[in-house]
Amino acid sequence: MDTYLNAILKIGVNLQTQQKLIIFSNYIDRELSERLRDLANKISHTDCEIIYYEYHDQISTLDIESKVKENFAFVKLNYFR
């Protein structure tokens, strides 16, 4: 699983050193999200944030746009079970 998560971070997201990461995840995937966060911390050497949401929640595009301007990277996990 770590190989897959590393591929998400290094190839899919292209996470750079000192780049912050936000992980959007359903609470059901919290263990996977925390594992992804730990790997991201090793790659970027900075804190990464997990935002838990429910399927019916709306993620504000304004919040995302402001984070993009601050050079955040994003990952959205969709129910992996």
Helices and strands as residue ranges (DSSP letters): H 2-7, I 8-12, E 21-26, G 27-29, H 30-44, E 48-53, H 61-69, E 73-76
